[in-house]
Amino acid sequence: MDYFDSIKNSLENAKNIVIVTNRDAGKDIYASALGVFFALKDKYNIFLPKDKNPEKLIKFLDNETNKKKIIISLKNGISEISYERKNGNVDLCLIPRDGESIKPENFSCKIVSEEKENYLSSPGFFDLIVAFNIKSFNELETYFKESPDSIYNCSIINIDNDPQNENYGEINVIEEKKSLSEEISNILKVIQKNINEKSAGFLLWGILSLISSKKDKKTFSTIKWLINQGANMYFHNIDSLTKKRFSLLEKTIKNAELSENDNIYVSTLFEKDFKETGCTSSDLSFIIEKMKNYFSIPSFVLLWEGKSSPVSIKGVFYSDKKYLIDAIKQVYNGSYKGKGGIFLLKNMDLPSAEKEITSLLWKK
């Protein structure tokens, strides 16, 4: 039985699972705990007790679970439902079936709060503990002072990034040089293939909290997977322009393909990608800056559809490898400076252009 099967079996055999996190844990730790919780809560009986976890973690959980929603009820038959955004407002349109008139008494609108679930308290019985950033069994005991005997017959999955961890669990995930959110993402990818948007969002947030110290190309691959699972790179309180640019960056990451040998990324953007995000080609400098300086990608080529007729394909690139720079310069007309440049690919569509540029660069 391998490492992933052991974790999956422990989860499947447990009747009640409790997550416990060090109260002084940083963003990456409690982001990974929340990622696990939201990934597993619809499949297993899993609990994240208030008295055993950091206040900030519980605050995030409360914000995600105690939301209000608007319920609009219409007794008439509906043929179409749509919505439209206008000047920051949202108009919801309900179109009745042909021939039906809407009477005021058939229409209602109310605001309700989602029912709070009981996973913030400890269950009366539990047989699996998932411990985050807790170094020893003695330390774990301090979280269960009210019922110390309750943890002696439990299985423990011990997750930490502290080299002083005493490996006290039946399963120990100790990653000293990696974001725990990244490690948890890789585990979840194997044991259940897909996760929900909330889980992906927290795990991506945890990875990005440490991204400045990450140089591993596998990290970028994990980020791509999380974005494909529905995670957003931006926070809700950023300005609209930055939000649009991050949305375009997410599309760029989704479309990015990697040459494993040379660590060269090639990505594409269609005209619809710009329309859907509200961006233009003038925003591509933001994309290039993030790929180069934020993700530390050493060589990157981005191809996109121009607006000319017939459609032309434009490319922008940078690289720290001279042979790649020379390969592009020799084939494509463009404007080059230092370790990068802009070039033009004529008489082809975007998929053909991508195939040509990858054939040119990945064989070098």
N, C-alpha and C positions, 0 to 999 in steps of 0.2 A: 504493500500500500504506500502510495507516495504522499508527499506533504499536503497537496490539495485535497486528496481523497480523505485524509485524516480529519481535516477541518470540516469538510462536507458531511462526513459521517457523524461527527460530534454534534453538529447542528441538527441533523435529521433525527438523531436518537434522543435529543433533549426534549423534555416536556415544557420546561420554563427556562428561559435564558435571561441572565442579568448582565448588563454592561456597567462596569465601574471604571471611572477615569480619575487619575491623579488630579487633585483640586488645584494644583499649580501648573497644570499642563498648558502648553502654548497652542497657538492656532492650528498647527498641523495635527496635533494629537486629538483635540476635540472635533476637528473637522473629519478626521478618519473615523472617530466613534459615531458621529452623526451619519456619516456615509454608510457605515455598517447597519446602523439602526434603520434608516429609511430603505435600504436595500432588502432587509430581511423581515421587516415588521408585518408585511402582508402574508408571509409564508410561515413564519414561526411565532410562537408566544415569546416575545422579547420585551424586556423592561429596561428602562433607563431611570432609576429612582432619583428623585430630587436630592435626597440626603446623602447620596454617594457619588455625586458628580459636580463639576464646577458650576458656579452660578451663571457664568457666561454661556456655557453649553446649554443649560436649561432655558436660558433666555432665548437663545436661537430656536430651541425646540418649541417654546411657547409661541414665538412669532410665526412659526411655520404651521402650527396646528390649531391655534385659536383665532381663526380668521372669520370675518363676517362675510355673508354672501347675500345677494339680492335674488329673490325668487319671484318671477313674473308668471302668473297663471292666467290662461285664457281658455274658456270652456269651448269656444268655437273650434272647428277643424282648421288646421294650419297647412297651407300649401308651400310656404317658404319662410325661412328664418335667416336674417342677415344683420350685419351691423356696419356702421360707418363712423369713422373718426372725423370730427370737425372742431378745429380750434381747441384741441385738448379735451373735448367732450366726446362721449360715445353714444350714438343713437342706435338703439336696438329696434329692428323692424320685424314685426310679425304680420304676415300677409295671410288673411283667411282664405278658405277655399272659395271658388267662384260662387257668387250668389248668396253668400252668407253675410249678414249684417252683424256688427258688433254692438252689443248692448252693454252699458256701464256695469250692470250687475254680473256680467260674465267675465269681467276683467278684475284682477287684483294684483297688488305688488306688496311685498313685505321683505324686511331685512331680518335675517336670522344668524345666529352664531352656530358654528359647527360644534357638535357634541364633543366634549373633552374626553379623551380615552384614559384608561386607568394605567397606562404604561409608565407613568411618572412615579409610581409607588412600587415597593417591593412585593412580589407575590408571596403567599404563605409558604410555598414550596418552590425551590428551584434546584436544578441539577447540573447547570452549566454556567460558569462565569467567564465573561470575556473582559479581561483586565487590560486597560491601556495605561502605559507609562507608570506602572507600579512595580518597584524593583524587587520586592521580596514577598514571600508568603506572610512574614511577620507584619509587613506594611499592609498587606491586603486584609489581615485580621482586624486592623483598626477601623476598617470601613463597616464591619459587621459586629460591633460591640454589643448591640442589643440582642444578638442571637449568634454567639461565636461558634456554636456547634453546627450551624447551618452550612458552613463552607467546607467542612472536613470530608464530606462524602460527595462533594461536587467535582466534576471535571473542570479544568481551567485551561483556557486559551490565553496565553500570556503574550501581549503585544507591546513592544517597547523599542526605543532607539538609544537607550542608555547602555553603554558597554559594561556597566556594573550590575546589570540585571542578573539575578541569580538563577534564571532558567527553571523556575519552580513549577511551571505548568506541565500538563500532559502534552500540550503543543506549545512550542515557543517560537514566536516570530520576532526576532531581534535584528533590526536593520540599523546599524550604526551610521551608515553614510547615505541613507536614502530617506526621503520623505515617507512617513508612514502612510499618508494618504495615497501615495503612489503604490506602495506595496499592497495596501488593501484593494486598490483598484485592480491590480494584477490578479489578486486572489479571487475577487468577485467575478472577474472576466472569465476565469477558468471554471469556477464551481457553478455559475448560473448564467454565464454568457452575456446577459443583458441586465441592466439596472434601471431604476426609474430616474426621472429628471431631478428630483430632490437629492437623491443619493449622489448622482453624478455632479450636481452643483456644489455640494459640500466638499466632495473629494477633490474637485478641480480647485476650489478655493484653498484647500490645504496645500496642494502642490504649488500653486502660484505664490503662496506665502513664503516659500523657500526657493523660488525659481532662480534668484540671483546667484545661488551657490550651485546650481545644477548645470552640468555640461554633458550629461549622458544623453545620447540620441534616443534611448529607450524612453526617457521622460517625455519627449515630444510625441512619441507614438502613443503613450498613455493619455496625454492631453487630447490628442486627436480622437481616441476612442471615447473619452468622456464627453467631448463636444458632440460626437455622433449619438451619444446617449441622451442628449438634450441639455447639457450644462452650458451656461453662459459665462463668458470671461469677464463681463462687466458687472458693476454693482448698480443698484437702482438709483442711487443718488448722484450719478455722474451726469454731466451735461449732455444734451441731445446729440451734438456733433461727435463727441467721443464715443457715445453709445453706438452710433451708426458705423463709425470706423472699426470698433471692436466687432460688430456684426459682420463686417466685410472681412476682418481678420479671421473670424471663425470659419467663414466659407473658404478662405485661402487655405487654412489648416486642413479642413475636410478634404480638399481636393489635392493636397500635397502628396507626392509620391517620392520615395527615397531610393537612391542607389546605395545598397548596403555597403559595398566595398569602399566607396569614396566619400560617403556621407554628403551626397549632393541631393538637394531637394528641388523638385520641379512642381509648380502648381499652376492652375489655370483659373481664370474668371470669365464667365460669359457676361454678355450685356445684361441679361436678366438678373445676375447677381448684384450688379450696380443698382438696378431699378428697385430690387427688393429691399436693399439696405438704405437707399437714398443717397448713395455715394457717387462720386465721379472719379475719373482717372487721377485727378489732383489729390485724392486721398491715398494714393498708393505709396507715397513717401512715408506715411504712417505705418503701412504694412511692412515695408522694407526695413524701417528702423526697428520695429518690434522683432522681426525675424532675425536681424543681425545682432542687436544689442540686448534684447530681452530674452530670447530663446537661445542665443549664441550659436545659431546655425552658421557653419563656416562657408557654405556655398549654396546659393539660392537663385533660382530662375523663376520669374513670374511671367506668364503669357496671358494676354487679355484681348478681347475683341474691340477693335476701334470702331468709330462711328461712320467711317467713310463708306461709300458705295462704289464697287463691291466692298464687303467687309474686309478690312486688313487686320492682321494679327501683329500686335506689338509685344515686345519683350523688354524686361528690365532685369538686371542681374548684378550680383556682386560675388566675389570669390577671393579667397586667400591663396588660391592655387593658380600659378601662372599658366600652366598648360590648358586649363579650362578657359581662362580669359583669351588666350591666343586662339583656341579652337573656335570661339564665337566670333572673334574679330575677323578671322580668315574667311568665314562663310557669309556673315550678315553685315549689310551696311547699317551704320549707326553712329551714335555719338558716344565715345568712350573716354573715360578719364580714370586714371589710377586703377583701382581694383574692381571697377564696375562700369555700367553703361546702359544705354537704351538702344534697341535695334528693331528692325522691321522684317517680318516674314510675309512675302507676297504670294498671292494666288493660291491660298490654302485656307481651310477652315481650322478651328481651334484644335479639335482632336488630331488632325493631321500634323499641325504645327508641334503639338506636344510629342507626338511620336517621333518627329524628325529631330527635335532638340534632345530628347532622351537618347536616341540612337547615336547622336553626335557626341554627347558628353559622357554617357555611361560606359562607352567602350574604350574611353581613353585610359 
